[in-house]
Amino acid sequence: MILCTTLLLFAQSDVAQSIDDQIAAAIALGQQTEAGIAAGDITGFDAVDAWTDVAYTWEDISRLEGAPSLVWVNWSEALLNSGDTKNAINIIGNALEIFSSDALLLEQSGRLILVESRTVESMGNAEKAAELKAAGIAEFVAASEAAPESASPLLRLGEIAWTDFVTAGGTDEKEKKDAIAWWLKAADVDPANVDSGFVYNWLLTDSIDVISVLVEAQPEQVLHYWYRGMAYYSKGAEFWSNVHSDFNKVIELNPAFTNAYFFLADGAFVRGAMQSAANDDDKAKKAYNFSGKYYALYLKDFGANHAQSVMQTNGLLAECERMNFLASFTDYANAIVILEWATSHAPDYLDVWNNLAFLYRETGEAAKSLAAYEHALSIAPDDPQIMNDLAVIYHYYLQTNDAIALELYANAITRAEEILAADNNSGSDLSLVETALRDARNNLNKLKRGSRRNG
């Protein structure tokens, strides 16, 4: 790809202006070529020819008096894209005779030599590949010495060292420490040019120390907290307090980042599961309460995205079951949000409809409660508890259609008596049926007396 580094050229002279114009045109040509290849409009040998044309354009500019070193960098990059690595390396070598110890050229030289090293290695010449790799690393070191305030060559060295560490098995702690040292130095000397997302994608959970340096240098940069929070989240439930701190900071700095609520929600859930396994029920309940709250906030904006995501992992029904579980630990308002999400994605899941209907009832949403109980009854038309609960809405809350309520109570009693009298209930838990029978009889008597007082 064409390297579009900001150019500070000699804007006052006619020659410098000519160079500016030609550089801008060459950059545009390279961008057009990239776009054409990405879109599939330029393919095969045509792509090679297109990059060769870009290289010729940069070559012409290199002949102008006052052409900056970046011209040779872009020229070599175009040659690399055309498949001519050897000439790309030669071009940079020639440029270094003009611009000795130029950091951009040295870094480009290192990149190109490493490309050649991988090519040689793929052809089975490991010894030559190792020599080239060492030469490439030396160029990056030289680039860092030439521009000690720049993060770029340090990051390249960090990438190489980290790749070597992982390739060797990822177990040598000294190798890991040495590799991370390059990243730490880059963050320390030039934090503005170290992308925390790039660091996280490379180092994952080992990115925390590096990103912490960036946080200290740029405490208002929201993405630093985001990616450090991601790293803590990936490390596990014991780092919940760090996850909580970083993602809440994300929301504080940019309230539009509501997708941060997912990591707060899921992190709290995992924390709750860990504490539950340790029989610390009080802390587990608190964690589950947090989880339900944050899931409600997340699902308000990203409910559809979450459904698509879980379909590819645990499945929708399992996720709806988890939401139903969390609803029992959080306040009614947040529980309703997550249960509404669950009912919209698991229309045949009886428990979630029952629970949502109950919460609607308890929060004064009688009409919604009625609809939810009706849906629950359509799923389980012989359930005496649902018959009773649906009748209760007509009887005590809406105070309409007493005839329907009377019929539902009577049906609930009949069905409960049938279940309790059956011979096939050995070992079954009939307590809910017994409760439904008791409630339905009591409510039926009250309705016949004209009583509207529930309880």
N, C-alpha and C positions, 0 to 999 in steps of 0.2 A: 504494500500500500504506500501511497505518497505521504511523506512526512511533512505535515503543514505546520512547522514551527513558526512562531511569530518572527517576522523579519524587521530588523531595524537597519535600514539601508540609508544610503546617502541621498536623502530626499531633495537636496537643494540643486544638484547638478543635472544637466540634460542626460548625461550618460547614466547616472544613478536612476533617474526616472525611467529611462528605457529599460534598465535592468528590472526595476519594480514591475513594469508592465509585462515584461516577458516572463518573469517568475510567476506572476498572477495567472497568466495565460497557461503556463505549463502545469501549474497546480490544478487549474480548472480542467485541463485535458486529462490529467491523471484521475481526477474525481469522476469525470464522464466515463473513462475507461472502466474504472471500478464498478460504477453503477450499471454499465452495459453488460459486464460479465456477470454481476450479481443477478440481473434481470433475465439472463439467458439470451440476450440479444447478440452478444459477442462470445463465440465459442471456438474451441479447437485451435487451429493454427491462426485463425483470425485474432484470437486473444493474444497469442505470442506476438503477432505483427503489431497489434495495437500498443502493447507495452514497449515494443522496440521503437515505435514512432514517438512515444513519450520520452524514451531514453535519448533519442536524437534531438528532441527539443531541449532537454537539459544540457546536452553536449554543446549545442549552439550557444546557449547562455554562458557556459563555462568559458567561452572564448572572449567574452566581453570584459573590458577592464573594470575592476572593482567587484567582480562576481564573488559573493560570499561562499564560505565553505559548505553551506547548506545546499547549494546547487549540486555539488558532488555527492552529497548524501542522497539527494533525490534521484540523481542520475543513476547511482549504483542500485538504488531501490527499484527503479524501473527495470534495470537489467536483471535484477534478481527475479522480479515478477515475470520476466520474459523467459526465465529458465537459464540465464547465462550467469551463473554464480561466479565462475572464474574471472570473467571480465569485470564483474561488479567489484570483486576484491581488488583487482588491479587498478581500477579507477580510484578507489579509496587510497590505495598505496601511493598513486601519483599525486593525489590531492594533499597527502600528508607531507610530501616534499615541498609543497607550496605553503601549507598551513601547519607547520610543525607543532606538535602537542595540542592540536585542536580537539577539544573534548567530544564534540559531535562526531567528528570523523573517526576518532579512536573508538567510540562506542559503536558506530556503524561497522567499523572494521571487525570488532569483536563479534557482532551479530552475524556478519557474513561468514566469518571463519567457522563459527559454530554450525551454521547451515552446511558448510562444506564438510565439517567433521561428521555430521549425521549421515550425509550422503556416502562418505567413505566407509563409515561403520556398516551401513546397510549393504555395502558391497563385500563385507567380510574382512576388511583390513583394520582390525582393532588397534594395532600399534600406531598406524598413521592417524587414525581417528583420535587417539589419545593425545598425540602430538599437536594436532590441530586444536583440540579442545583446550589444551594448556596455553596455546598461543592466543586463543580467543579470550580466555580468562585474563591473560596478561594485558590484553588491550583494554579490557574493562577496568582493570586496576589502574592502568595509565590514564584512562579517561577520568577516573575518580580523582586521581592526583592532580590532573590538569584543571578540574572543576570541583574542588572539594566541597563546594556549597550545593552541589547538584545531587538529587536523590537518584536520578535515572541509572547511572552505571552501578550504583550500590544495589539497586533493586535487581538489576541483571545478575549481579554476583550472588545475590540472595536466592534468586530463582535456580541458578545452577547448583548452589550448595544444597538447597532444599531437595531438588530433584535427585541429587546423589544420595542424600540421606534416606529418602523414601525408597529409591531403587535398591539400596543396600539392605533393606528390610525394616527401616524405621525404628530401630531399637537402640542404637548407639546414642546415649544422652549427650556425649561430648560433640558428636557430629551435629546433633540437633541444635545444641547451644551455639555452636560456631555458625551454623546456617542462619539462625534467627538473629545473630549479632549483626549481619549485613542489613537486615530489614530494620532493626532497631536504629542503626546508624543513619539509614536513609530517612527514617521518621524524625530523627533528632536534628539532622542538618537541614532538611528541606521539607517540613511537614506539609506545606501548601501543595506540593507536587507528589504526595503519596496518597493514593486512593485507598480508603479503608475497605471498600468493597473488593478491590483487587487483592489487598493483603488477606482478607478473610477467605476469599476463594482459593488462595494458595495454601494458607496455613491452617485454616479451619479453627479448631479449638486452641491451637497454639498461636493464634493471632492476637490473643488478649493483651499481652505485654506491649506489642507493637502499637496496637490501636490505642492503648492507654496513653502512650507518648503523644499520639495525635490528639487525643481528647484534651490533654494538658495544654498543648500548644494552640488548639482551636476549640475552646470549650463551647462555642455556639454552633458548631457544625453538627447538625442533626444526624447525618449518616454515620458519623463515628460511633455515636451511642447505639445506633441501629445495629451495626455490624458487630460491635462488641457484645451487645445483648444477644445477638444470634450465636456468637461463640459460646457465651455462658449457657444459653439454652441448650446447645448441642452437648455441653459437658454433663448435663444431667440435673436431677432434682435437687441435689445438695447445693446447687448454685442459684436457687430460686431467688434469694434476696438480691443477687446481682442482676438477674433477668428483670426483676421488678423495678429496680432502680434505673436501669438503662432504658427500658421501654417506656417507663413513665416520663423519663427525661425527653424521649422522642416526642411524646404527646405534648409535653410542656413547650418544647421548642417549635413544634409544628402540629397543631391540633388536627390538621388535615390528614395526618398519617394514621388514620384509624385502623389500618391493617396491623398496626403494632399490637392491638388488643388480642390478636390471635396468640401471640407468643406469651403474653401475660396470662391468657386463659389456659392455654395448654400447659404452660409451665406450672401454674398453680395446681392444675389437675394432677400432673405427675408428682408434684410435691405432696399432695393429699394422699395419693396412692402409696407413696413411700412411708408416710407417717401412719397410715392405716395398717400397713404391713408390720410396722413397729409397735402396733397396739397403742399408739398415741392418738386416741379418738378425738380429743378436744382440738388438737392442732390440725388433724385431718379434716374435721368439720369446717374449721376456719379457712383452710386452703380450698376446700370445695366451694365454700361460699364465695371466695374471691374468684374462683374459676367460673362459676355461674354468672357472676356480675360481668366479668370481662367478656365471656362468650356472648352475652346479651348485647354488649356494646359492639362487638365485632360483627355479629350476624346482622345487625341493623344495616350495615353498609355492604357486607360481603357474604350474605347468605347464599346467593347463587354460586359464587366462587367456591365457597366451602363445600357445597353439595357436590360440585364437580370434582373437587380435590379428594373427598373421602370415598367417592365412587371408585377411585383408582387405588385406594389403599384398603381400609377396613370394611368399606361398604356402607351404604346409607342407613340400613336398618341398625347396624351396630352403633353408628354414630347417634342415631335417634334414641337408642337405648341409653347411651351415655348422657345425652341431654336430659332425658327423663330422670336419670339418677341425680344429676346436678340440680335439677329443679327443686328437689326436696331439701336442698341445703341453702338456697338463696332466698331473697325476699320475693314477694309475690310479683312485683312489677317485672323484675328481671326473669323470674321463672316463666312468666307468661310469654316473654319474647322468645326464649329458647324452646318452649313447648310449641309455640305457633310455628317456629321453623321446623320442628320435628313433625308436626302433623301435616305440614305441607309437603313433606318428603317421605312420609310413611303413613299414607292414608288408611292402612289396615292395621295399624299398631294400636290395639285397644287401650293399653295402659296410659299412653300419652294423651289420648282423647279424654279419657276419664279424668286424668289429673288437670288437664287444661279446663275442662268443664267446671271442676270444683273451684279452681282459682278464679275463673270468671264469676262464679257465684259469690265467692267471698269478697270480690272487689266491686260488687254492685253491677256487674255486666250480665243481668239476668237473660237478656235476649241471646247474647253470645253463648252463655252457659247452656241454654235450651238447645241451640243448634249443635253444640259440641256433644251433649248427651244424646241427642237424636242420632248423630253420626256414630257414637259409640254403640248405641242399641242396634244400628244397622249392621255393625260388625258382629255383635253378640246378642241376637234377638231373644235368646232364652235366659239371659242373665238377670236374676231377680234383683240384684243390687242396683243395676243400671235402671231397671224399670222403676224402682223406688225413687232413685235420685232424680230421674226425669220428672216423675210425678211431683216431687217436692218443688221443682221450679214453677210448675203450674199452680200448685197449691199455695205456697208461702210467698213466692217472690213476684210472679206475674199476676197471680190471683185471677186467672182467667181459665176458661175451659175446665171447670170442675169435673165435668163428665169424663174428660180424657184422664184426669188425675185419678178419679175413682176407678176407672178401668185398669189403669197401670198398676195401682196398688193391689187390686184384686188379682191381676195376672201375676204380680210379683209374689203374692202369698201362695197362689196355686202352684207356681213353678218351684218355689222354695220347698214347699211341702212334698212335691214329687221327688225332688232331689234327695231330701232327707229320708224319704221312705224307700228309696231305691235299695236294691240288694247289692249293688256293685260299688258301694262307697267305702268298702273296707280299706282302712289306712289313709283315706282322704282327709284333707283339712277342710272341715265343713263349717268352720267358725264364721266365715264371711257369709255363707248361706243362712246360718242361724241369725246373724246380725240383720241381714236383709229381711228375713221373715219377721223378726221382732219389730224392726222399724216400720215395715209396711203395714203391719197390723195396727201399730200405734198411730201412724199417720192417717190411716183409713178411718179410724174411729174419730180422730180429731176433725177430719174434713166433714164427716157426717154430722158432727156437732156444730160445725161452722167456725171452728177455731182456726185462726190464721197465725197463731204464735208458734214459731219453730223453736223447738228445744224444750 
